[in-house]
Amino acid sequence: MKILNQLVQIIIRQILALGFLLVAPLIYLIPFIFVVLSPNSDIVDMLAVGMMVTGPFVSGFWTMMVLMFRRHRRMTADGSPYQCSLEGTLAATGWMLLGFFGTLAAELLFCFTVRWLVGAPDGVNRWAGRCGFSLHRS
């Protein structure tokens, strides 16, 4: 009975994880839906800035989660339970900071490169908000 209960819990967790993974990409479609519905609105610039500002936080979180999951699996591969330690906490913090600052540096490099290509000071925001539709609008 205990094995059956654990099996049902595992199946439910897998279904929930699959549901989240199927719905998560829709979050990326929301800005493009706004752009299609009102391409000349001020919301496009706000969405572009919002995506640029929140990107490093999201990247830092998921970098930490994925790499610490690998650490957890590696340390429990022999069947021993995972022991929380200062080393694990420092590793998680390091991976999170690497993801955050790596994404921040890539975004700043992108902004400076696109500013040079676009020319106008607000062209970066407009281009980032409409990049998915830029080829179809000209």
C-alpha positions in Angstrom: 0.0 0.0 0.0 2.9 2.4 0.8 4.5 1.7 -2.5 1.2 2.4 -4.4 0.8 5.7 -2.5 4.4 6.8 -3.4 3.8 5.8 -7.0 0.6 7.9 -7.2 2.5 10.9 -5.6 5.3 10.6 -8.2 2.8 10.4 -11.1 0.9 13.5 -9.7 4.2 15.4 -9.4 5.2 14.5 -13.0 1.8 15.6 -14.3 2.1 18.9 -12.5 5.6 19.5 -13.8 4.6 18.6 -17.3 1.6 21.0 -17.0 3.9 23.8 -15.9 6.4 23.2 -18.7 3.6 23.2 -21.3 2.2 26.5 -20.0 5.4 28.4 -19.2 6.3 29.3 -22.8 3.0 31.2 -23.0 4.6 33.8 -20.8 6.9 34.7 -23.6 4.0 35.2 -26.0 2.2 37.9 -23.9 4.4 40.8 -25.0 4.1 39.8 -28.7 0.3 39.6 -28.3 0.3 43.2 -27.0 2.5 44.3 -29.9 0.1 42.7 -32.4 -3.0 44.2 -30.8 -1.6 47.7 -30.5 1.7 48.2 -32.4 1.9 52.0 -31.9 1.1 51.9 -28.2 3.4 53.1 -25.4 3.0 49.6 -23.8 5.6 48.2 -26.2 8.4 50.3 -24.7 7.3 49.4 -21.2 7.2 45.6 -22.1 10.7 45.8 -23.6 12.1 47.5 -20.6 10.3 45.1 -18.3 11.7 42.1 -20.1 15.2 43.5 -20.0 15.0 44.3 -16.3 13.5 41.0 -15.1 15.7 38.8 -17.4 18.8 38.6 -15.1 16.7 37.7 -12.1 15.0 34.9 -13.9 18.3 33.7 -15.4 19.9 33.8 -12.0 17.2 31.7 -10.4 17.0 29.0 -13.1 20.8 28.7 -13.4 20.9 28.1 -9.6 18.0 25.6 -9.7 19.4 23.5 -12.6 23.0 23.4 -11.5 22.1 22.7 -7.9 19.8 19.9 -9.0 22.8 18.4 -10.8 24.8 18.7 -7.6 22.1 17.1 -5.6 21.9 14.1 -8.0 25.6 13.7 -8.0 25.9 13.8 -4.2 23.0 11.3 -3.7 24.0 8.9 -6.5 25.4 6.4 -4.1 22.2 6.3 -2.0 23.3 8.5 0.8 21.0 11.4 1.8 21.9 14.9 0.9 23.4 16.9 3.7 22.9 20.7 3.7 26.2 22.5 4.1 27.8 25.8 3.8 29.6 24.6 0.7 26.3 23.9 -1.0 24.9 27.2 0.0 28.0 29.0 -1.3 27.8 27.0 -4.6 24.1 27.9 -5.0 24.8 31.6 -4.4 27.8 31.5 -6.8 25.7 29.9 -9.6 22.9 32.4 -9.0 25.3 35.4 -9.2 26.9 33.9 -12.3 23.5 33.6 -14.0 22.5 37.1 -12.9 25.6 39.0 -13.9 26.2 36.9 -17.0 22.8 37.8 -18.3 23.1 41.4 -17.3 26.4 41.7 -19.1 24.9 40.1 -22.2 21.9 42.4 -22.2 24.1 45.5 -21.8 26.3 44.4 -24.6 23.2 43.8 -26.7 21.8 47.2 -25.9 25.0 49.0 -26.8 25.3 47.0 -30.0 21.7 47.6 -31.0 21.9 51.3 -30.1 24.7 51.7 -32.5 22.8 49.7 -35.2 19.4 51.4 -34.6 20.7 55.0 -34.0 17.9 56.5 -32.0 18.1 56.6 -28.2 14.7 55.0 -27.8 15.3 52.7 -30.8 16.6 49.9 -28.5 13.3 49.7 -26.6 11.2 49.8 -29.8 13.4 47.3 -31.5 13.4 44.9 -28.5 9.6 45.1 -28.2 9.0 44.5 -31.9 11.9 42.2 -32.8 9.6 39.3 -33.5 7.7 41.3 -36.1 10.3 43.6 -37.5 10.7 41.8 -40.8 7.0 41.8 -41.5 6.4 45.5 -40.7 8.7 47.0 -43.3 
